[in-house]
Amino acid sequence: MTDPDASLDPAAPDLDPAAMRKHYRAEGLAERDLADGPVEQFARWFRQAAAQAHLFEPNAMIVSTADGDGRPSARTVLLKQFDERGFVFYTNYESRKARDLAENPYVSLLFPWHPMARQVIVTGVARRTGRDETAAYFRTRPHGSQLGAWASGQSSVIASRAELDASYAELAARYPEGVEQVPVPPHWGGFRVAPSTVEFWQGRENRLHDRLRYVAEPDGGWRVERLSP
Ligand SMILES: Cc1cc2nc3c(=O)[nH]c(=O)nc-3n(C[C@H](O)[C@H](O)[C@H](O)COP(=O)(O)O)c2cc1C
């Protein structure tokens, strides 16, 4: 029998990360092309990202947090809403990320739109969404996801997969679909990240990428600065 992992030999030339090199397209991002504010600019790029067949989930972003001692952690989360007030995601309020945010509300969101040689990096402060807003979003989730929010004690250590499945099955029996409304778990809800900086990165030739960053001004406006790649 052939070894199914044989092709994963890290010494194979096509798997040498140092030899992996993509050439980024030449079209750049110029100051004159930018929208007045970062949310409108994000909306433009998000629309383009959503139209990209290669981007499975354009709303997937990497949320980085740090605890009160400055220890960082990162994970992928789905963006569920954005407007002038900020960028919203939903999660478990007892998860590691939520505990971090309770100790230290500073957060970074990174959208890795690699097929477009683009990334957007938001930094800002995260605050919980109101319960009404959370409930309104929770009601739009599929029944199974609503049960999942109850079944999972996100980020805690569990004994087995069976424990998780049993918890889900119990909830599914208690709240049959279309019969009983699943209540919003008190330990579940949203965070809205109010941006203080938003950087738009466009990969270009020779590693001379464009990096344009909006920085929030005290009067509510935005300053744009160009960063060296
Ligand atoms: C594509 C993708 C989307 C995800 N979306 C979410 C999400 O919207 N909310 C969430 O809590 N976890 C989401 N997760 C799971 C998180 O990455 C993470 O495992 C979980 O939130 C626990 O993180 P923590 O222990 O650092 O708090 C997603 C994972 C992936 C790969």
The ligand as an SDF file (V2000), in Angstrom:
LIG
                    3D

 31 33  0  0  0  0  0  0  0  0999 V2000
  -13.9330   29.9480    9.1280 C   0  0  0  0  0  0  0  0  0  0  0  0
  -14.1520   29.9850   10.6010 C   0  0  0  0  0  0  0  0  0  0  0  0
  -15.1720   30.7640   11.1180 C   0  0  0  0  0  0  0  0  0  0  0  0
  -15.3960   30.8420   12.5020 C   0  0  0  0  0  0  0  0  0  0  0  0
  -16.3760   31.6850   12.9770 N   0  0  0  0  0  0  0  0  0  0  0  0
  -16.5400   31.8100   14.3090 C   0  0  0  0  0  0  0  0  0  0  0  0
  -17.4790   32.7760   14.8260 C   0  0  0  0  0  0  0  0  0  0  0  0
  -18.1350   33.5280   14.0870 O   0  0  0  0  0  0  0  0  0  0  0  0
  -17.5970   32.8500   16.1790 N   0  0  0  0  0  0  0  0  0  0  0  0
  -16.8610   32.0830   17.0350 C   0  0  0  0  0  0  0  0  0  0  0  0
  -17.0320   32.2020   18.2380 O   0  0  0  0  0  0  0  0  0  0  0  0
  -15.9730   31.1780   16.5630 N   0  0  0  0  0  0  0  0  0  0  0  0
  -15.7850   31.0330   15.2340 C   0  0  0  0  0  0  0  0  0  0  0  0
  -14.8630   30.1350   14.7420 N   0  0  0  0  0  0  0  0  0  0  0  0
  -14.1090   29.3200   15.7230 C   0  0  0  0  0  0  0  0  0  0  0  0
  -12.9580   30.1500   16.2870 C   0  0  0  0  0  0  0  0  0  0  0  0
  -11.8780   30.1920   15.3590 O   0  0  0  0  0  0  0  0  0  0  0  0
  -12.4400   29.6120   17.6420 C   0  0  0  0  0  0  0  0  0  0  0  0
  -12.0900   28.2430   17.5430 O   0  0  0  0  0  0  0  0  0  0  0  0
  -13.4660   29.7680   18.7630 C   0  0  0  0  0  0  0  0  0  0  0  0
  -14.1560   30.9880   18.6790 O   0  0  0  0  0  0  0  0  0  0  0  0
  -12.7860   29.6690   20.1260 C   0  0  0  0  0  0  0  0  0  0  0  0
  -11.7890   30.6650   20.2020 O   0  0  0  0  0  0  0  0  0  0  0  0
  -11.1120   31.0980   21.5850 P   0  0  0  0  0  0  0  0  0  0  0  0
  -10.9450   29.8570   22.4170 O   0  0  0  0  0  0  0  0  0  0  0  0
   -9.7990   31.6960   21.2090 O   0  0  0  0  0  0  0  0  0  0  0  0
  -12.0180   32.1060   22.2360 O   0  0  0  0  0  0  0  0  0  0  0  0
  -14.5990   30.0610   13.3840 C   0  0  0  0  0  0  0  0  0  0  0  0
  -13.5700   29.2760   12.8590 C   0  0  0  0  0  0  0  0  0  0  0  0
  -13.3480   29.2410   11.5030 C   0  0  0  0  0  0  0  0  0  0  0  0
  -12.2030   28.4300   10.9680 C   0  0  0  0  0  0  0  0  0  0  0  0
  1  2  1  0
  2  3  1  0
  2 30  2  0
  3  4  2  0
  4  5  1  0
  4 28  1  0
  5  6  2  0
  6  7  1  0
  6 13  1  0
  7  8  2  0
  7  9  1  0
  9 10  1  0
 10 11  2  0
 10 12  1  0
 12 13  2  0
 13 14  1  0
 14 15  1  0
 14 28  1  0
 15 16  1  0
 16 17  1  0
 16 18  1  0
 18 19  1  0
 18 20  1  0
 20 21  1  0
 20 22  1  0
 22 23  1  0
 23 24  1  0
 24 25  2  0
 24 26  1  0
 24 27  1  0
 28 29  2  0
 29 30  1  0
 30 31  1  0
M  END
$$$$
